[in-house]
Amino acid sequence: MTPNAASASSGPSRRSFLASTAVATAAVAGGMPLLSACGGSDSGSRDGTTSDKDAKKILPAYVASNVVTPDIPSKNGSSMGFTAKLDVDTLKTSVAKKLGKGGKVTIMSPFWGSPPKQNNPYYTSMNDLIGVDVQWRNQDGNTYDQKLGAVLASSDVPDVVVVPGWNMMGKIPSAIISKFADLGPYLSGDKVKEYPNLAAIPSDAWQRSIFGGKLMGLPMPAPSVPTIAPLYRQDIFDKEGYEVPQSADEFMALCKDITNARAKRWACGDMKWTAFNTFSVLGGGEKPLWWNLVDGKLINRIETQEYLEAIEWTRKLFAAGVVHPDFELGKSQATDPAPKFAAGEFLIWNNNIVNWYGQQASQATQNPDFKVWGMDIWGHDGGDPTLYAANPAGIFAFVNKKASESVIRDVLAVANVTAAPYGTKEWMMTNYGVEGTHYTIKDGIPVKNDKGNNEVLNAYVMVASPAATTAHPDLPDYTKAMVEWERRMGGFTKKSAFWGLQITEPSRYTNLANDFEQLEDDIIRGRKKISDMQQAVSDWKNKGGDKLRDWYKKILDENGSAAN
Amino acid sequence: MSHSTVPRSRAEAKKKSPTQTPAASGGTTGPGDQKASGKLSLRLRFRRDRVLLLMTLPVVLLVLVFNYIPILGNVIAFQEYDPYISDNGVISILNSPFVGLENFQRIFEDSAFWNAVQNTLILFFLQLVLFFPIPILVALLINSVVRPRVRAVAQAVLYLPHFFSWVLVIAVFQQLFGGAGVLSQLLRENGYDGINIMTNPDTFPLLITAQSVWKDAGWGIIVFLAALASVSPDLYEAAAMDGAGRWRRMWHVTLPALRPVIALLLVLRVGDALTVGFEQILLQRDAVGPGAGEVLDTFVWWNGVRNQDFSYAAAAGLVKGVISLGLVLAANKVAHLMGEQGVYKK
């Protein structure tokens, strides 16, 4: 799976929250012309969304790729899994001839971990394979939102900028619309067939890449299952005889059982995202997913009882002292939790599901007993959970509007290689690097070495990816468990009203809800009270929340609801 | 400067021809001429000092380009500025609509802003009381060390933390004083509850001050040491001859020598009162929440850079600038009243 490289060593960052996400078809019914100014008088001209009908005119044609049949096909919006042994010698070629024309392309992208040197063997051999001289400008992924605005406001925008959906706050969406190039002339309809791997990207991922009525993004498709999994140390659970909890109360009791601060052991990390899932809070990192139609009225998640309950439950975990103290630092966490998880300082860590594999792989050599597994998401009352679907693409690469046609063609050449499906030479190079340098074949299985783990990380996988794929030839059991987890959780997953649409809010409302995440964290850590949240919600309504509700209602009336 | 500013002797002074203009004599004039220069016309003074003026020109240009011209950008505080209209910032400014004082009105109604002001002032006063005197004390201490080798080593050790990045300093503090840090574990091993100093909003200002002291108190002694070095040993000897003890020598010789420097730094510090350590606080803001961790600079950063509400942030920055200016003027006035030079004098 592609995003795994990105977050192997990061904490449960914002990216983990969303990096994962949907498949299945865009269920946006109805159809109205381009909603270029549907907010009425108090909105600019860049807000709104693009209806299904208009989207059809600009979406690239879909041509499925049949390089390797998945062992576990996608179901309920999960990714597809490949568990069979990969024969490295008979890999297929999906890019018949080098499309790159040797130009230079600068790409700014979020990076989780320590970036390798420019011109390292991974970058140079990828560039050789593509035929483009890609220069990476990697930026810290956890604080990417703080740099993006400044870079986009400057006159020195790189040729390509990678923007995760959860960083599209404030005026970023309007910046995307005014600063980046329309890729429609190169990709719409049959034109995409020049780039067969891009043509194999599912249409709903492309639909999410439409900004301001134009096809602008090169998407990273994602499963629609909310893929924050409560990961736990199965080896220690087995040794101590702990049982995997099935309800909020059981979880709390287990945590109290586990915690022994004197022995430097705590039960869990910050479980907020798991709480949102177990309490059925509307969600996804993007604000349009916070809305849903309840009894004919649009409700934002911050107005719901479930939201308050989830926060309160997480607060109790902190108050009970079962959370590792490092997590009290919130987002500013000075230290990486991964080594503490590996050391058994805490046993349960909600994290992107890709880290299920990532944590296991990173400990494989020095810690043979280490075994991480994922808990199924429970319903808070012990019943089945109700989960809300995440969007079918969460990360996009955009091309600078000022880029010449040759640069755009070179970027598409890059994307055509990085989007190569599992089982091809291009996939292998993108995800594992060069044989002998970054990985070695042991018993027919590619295993990354330290150089591979340091260099083959983020970067190229951020540009465009094949349909959501989970494939870890070195740990097939984990691949299977992860895909099955997604398939099971996908069975409990519903779509909310605006699922699958790329919506740009009117600029005067974009910052309205920015402070809620901070407030959640303040309450959870005991610095603010639930009543402060209720006050904030009523302020939000007065300051424009109710108007925003009307604005969304119009979009809903014109496009229909995606909810199921 | 190679030119002598004061005639070395009466004879040298006499050599100057009375008809020669001061500028032609090369360089500034001695104190004796100051009265006369007051009467000279502006043009004459320009002519006289043209060499000096030429020499300052590059710096003036730099200040103009990098400090004064950007000030014009503050106009966005009165606009609803959209930086993404154009690639050129100037064009973006020209095309953004004016909204008058709306942003300022929003600021004055924004409780988050006043919270930031309050936190900033608390930190400032705390640092003034707890941080400011420490470099002076350390400088006095170092100055009293006689053996040069011990002194050099001590100075090096004290300067070193200044060169560590804040990220590193905070990580070290976290390892020592965090909830799972050395101190907490030590307490737990001995049967007490652990304490998490790093995430306690109530003691946050003290934590910030302690970090600043650890990192920069050593660096701060440099200016004081320089001032101490300029005190003539004769004064100490004379005082000792008169029977002054250690403390009296410090009170009557050392401290008066330091007084102008202390006053100058104090005025400068007050001018910077609302700037209390952006990087250090931004890194720890989330650990205690904005309630305790938001200061004016992080407020501006958060609203401008992160939320892209540049106009709002610019307005907040302007308010900060105006308050800072008032503080500098007031502090300078106080310095004058105390008989010190301060930052400038009319």
Interface residues (C-beta under 8 A of the other chain):
Chain A: D145 Q146 G149 A150 L152 A153 S155 V157 M169 G170 K171 I172 S174 A175 S178 K179 A261 R262 K264 W266 H324 P325 D326 E328 L329 G330 K331 S332 A334 T335 K340 E345 K402 S507 N511 N514 Q518 D521 D522 R525 R527 K528
Chain B: D82 P83 Y84 I85 D87 N88 G89 V167 I170 A171 Q174 Q175 G178 G179 A180 S184 Q185 R188 E189 G194 N196 M198 T199 P201 L283 Q284 R285 D286 A287 V288 G289 P290 G291 A292 W301 V305 R306 N307 Q308 D309 F310
